[in-house]
């Protein structure tokens, strides 16, 4: 009886240690280096800006992911139906509560104010690897001309594995093109 008890305790301890070891080495299926973003923003009207964005993903992302443009004073992502085949248009635009919480936590850690994260509206791109070119407009939140201050685009990857949070956020500045006289 005593040998049997020692055997079970040893077996359970080994299984626990192996599980702990595996858990500590779990990594996300996609990391920030697998996602490259570049884009421009230009004012096209007193209350509208246009964003051209290219996102290249080097690995497939089967987990939940969203792209959020964050431009203080601007919001309401709108894609146009007039785009040709060179431009990708998401089937829906909106927000994911869990992704929004991840992004807000990231922005807070970067020292950004809550105002930076107001009106978070994003969209998803396909899971497959490849390059996706997008063109969309943002509208002034108060209907007046707003200065373009620190326009950013964020890619939020939301992944949970074995109860471990493997989520991450990466962001890129949007290049401001000065064509419109303010």
C-alpha positions as CSV (number, residue, x, y, z in Angstrom):
1,X,0.0,0.0,0.0
2,X,2.8,2.4,0.8
3,X,4.6,1.8,-2.5
4,X,1.4,2.4,-4.4
5,X,0.9,5.8,-2.6
6,X,4.5,6.8,-3.3
7,X,4.0,5.8,-7.0
8,X,0.8,7.9,-7.3
9,X,2.3,11.0,-5.6
10,X,5.4,10.8,-7.7
11,X,3.3,10.4,-10.9
12,X,1.0,13.3,-10.1
13,X,4.0,15.5,-9.2
14,X,5.8,14.7,-12.5
15,X,2.6,15.4,-14.5
16,X,2.2,18.7,-12.6
17,X,5.8,19.8,-13.2
18,X,5.6,18.9,-16.9
19,X,2.4,20.9,-17.3
20,X,3.9,23.8,-15.5
21,X,7.0,23.7,-17.7
22,X,4.9,23.5,-20.9
23,X,2.6,26.4,-19.7
24,X,5.6,28.6,-19.0
25,X,6.9,28.2,-22.6
26,X,3.5,28.8,-24.4
27,X,3.9,31.6,-27.0
28,X,1.4,33.4,-29.3
29,X,0.8,31.8,-32.7
30,X,1.6,35.2,-34.3
31,X,3.8,37.9,-32.9
32,X,4.2,41.6,-33.6
33,X,7.1,41.0,-36.0
34,X,4.8,39.0,-38.2
35,X,2.6,42.1,-38.9
36,X,3.9,45.1,-40.8
37,X,1.7,48.2,-41.2
38,X,2.3,51.4,-43.1
39,X,-0.1,54.2,-43.9
40,X,-0.8,57.8,-44.8
41,X,-3.5,60.2,-43.7
42,X,-4.6,63.3,-45.6
43,X,-7.4,65.8,-45.1
44,X,-9.9,65.7,-48.0
45,X,-12.5,68.1,-46.6
46,X,-12.9,70.3,-43.6
47,X,-14.6,67.5,-41.7
48,X,-13.1,64.4,-43.3
49,X,-9.7,62.7,-43.6
50,X,-8.7,59.7,-45.9
51,X,-6.5,57.0,-44.6
52,X,-4.6,54.6,-47.0
53,X,-3.2,51.6,-45.1
54,X,-1.2,48.6,-46.1
55,X,-1.0,45.6,-43.7
56,X,1.2,42.7,-44.4
57,X,1.0,39.6,-42.3
58,X,3.8,37.1,-42.7
59,X,1.9,34.3,-40.8
60,X,-1.7,33.2,-40.6
61,X,-3.6,34.6,-37.7
62,X,-6.4,32.2,-36.7
63,X,-7.2,34.0,-33.5
64,X,-9.2,37.1,-33.0
65,X,-7.6,40.2,-34.3
66,X,-8.8,43.8,-35.1
67,X,-7.2,46.9,-36.6
68,X,-8.0,50.2,-34.9
69,X,-7.2,53.6,-36.4
70,X,-6.8,56.1,-33.5
71,X,-6.8,59.7,-34.5
72,X,-7.9,62.1,-31.6
73,X,-10.9,64.1,-32.7
74,X,-11.7,61.9,-35.6
75,X,-13.8,58.7,-35.8
76,X,-16.5,56.8,-37.7
77,X,-14.5,54.5,-40.1
78,X,-16.2,54.4,-43.5
79,X,-15.2,52.3,-46.5
80,X,-16.5,53.2,-49.9
81,X,-18.0,50.8,-52.4
82,X,-16.3,52.5,-55.3
83,X,-12.9,50.8,-54.7
84,X,-11.4,48.6,-57.4
85,X,-10.0,45.1,-56.8
86,X,-6.6,46.5,-55.6
87,X,-8.3,47.6,-52.3
88,X,-9.6,45.3,-49.6
89,X,-12.9,46.2,-48.0
90,X,-13.9,44.5,-44.7
91,X,-17.4,43.0,-44.6
92,X,-18.1,44.8,-41.3
93,X,-16.8,47.6,-39.2
94,X,-17.2,47.8,-35.4
95,X,-15.6,46.9,-32.2
96,X,-14.9,43.9,-30.1
97,X,-15.2,44.4,-26.3
98,X,-12.2,42.2,-25.5
99,X,-10.0,43.7,-28.1
100,X,-11.0,47.2,-27.0
101,X,-10.1,46.4,-23.4
102,X,-6.7,45.1,-24.6
103,X,-6.1,48.2,-26.6
104,X,-7.2,50.6,-23.8
105,X,-4.9,48.8,-21.4
106,X,-2.0,49.1,-23.9
107,X,-2.7,52.9,-24.5
108,X,-2.9,53.5,-20.8
109,X,0.5,51.8,-20.4
110,X,1.9,54.0,-23.2
111,X,0.7,57.1,-21.3
112,X,-2.0,58.0,-23.7
113,X,-5.1,59.7,-22.3
114,X,-8.5,58.1,-22.3
115,X,-9.5,60.7,-24.9
116,X,-7.1,59.0,-27.4
117,X,-9.2,55.8,-27.1
118,X,-12.6,57.5,-27.5
119,X,-14.8,56.2,-30.3
120,X,-12.7,53.0,-31.0
121,X,-14.1,51.6,-34.2
122,X,-12.0,48.9,-36.0
123,X,-12.2,46.2,-38.5
124,X,-10.7,42.8,-39.1
125,X,-8.6,41.6,-42.1
126,X,-8.5,38.0,-43.4
127,X,-6.8,35.3,-41.4
128,X,-4.5,34.3,-44.3
129,X,-1.0,35.7,-44.7
130,X,-0.5,38.3,-47.4
131,X,-0.8,42.1,-48.0
132,X,-4.0,44.0,-47.7
133,X,-4.4,47.6,-48.9
134,X,-7.3,49.5,-47.4
135,X,-8.7,53.0,-48.0
136,X,-11.2,54.5,-45.7
137,X,-12.4,57.9,-44.3
138,X,-12.8,59.3,-40.8
139,X,-15.1,62.1,-39.9
140,X,-14.6,64.9,-37.4
141,X,-16.3,63.9,-34.2
142,X,-17.7,67.4,-33.6
143,X,-18.2,68.5,-37.2
144,X,-15.4,71.0,-37.2
145,X,-11.9,70.9,-38.6
146,X,-9.6,69.1,-36.2
147,X,-5.8,69.1,-36.3
148,X,-4.2,65.8,-37.1
149,X,-2.3,65.0,-33.9
150,X,-0.4,61.8,-33.6
151,X,-2.5,59.6,-36.0
152,X,-1.9,55.9,-35.2
153,X,-3.2,52.6,-36.4
154,X,-3.1,49.6,-34.0
155,X,-3.2,45.9,-34.6
156,X,-4.7,44.0,-31.7
157,X,-4.1,40.2,-31.5
158,X,-6.3,38.4,-28.9
159,X,-5.3,34.9,-28.0
160,X,-5.8,32.6,-25.0
161,X,-4.2,29.2,-24.7
162,X,-4.4,26.9,-21.7
163,X,-5.8,29.8,-19.7
164,X,-2.8,32.0,-20.4
165,X,-3.3,35.4,-22.0
166,X,-1.1,35.7,-25.1
167,X,-2.6,38.9,-26.5
168,X,-0.5,41.8,-27.8
169,X,-0.8,45.1,-29.5
170,X,1.4,46.8,-32.1
171,X,1.0,50.3,-33.4
172,X,2.4,52.5,-36.3
173,X,2.2,56.2,-36.9
174,X,0.3,57.3,-40.0
175,X,2.3,59.6,-42.2
176,X,0.5,63.0,-42.5
177,X,0.2,64.3,-46.1
178,X,-0.3,68.0,-46.2
179,X,-2.4,68.7,-49.3
180,X,-5.3,70.6,-47.8
181,X,-4.8,74.2,-46.7
182,X,-6.0,74.5,-43.1
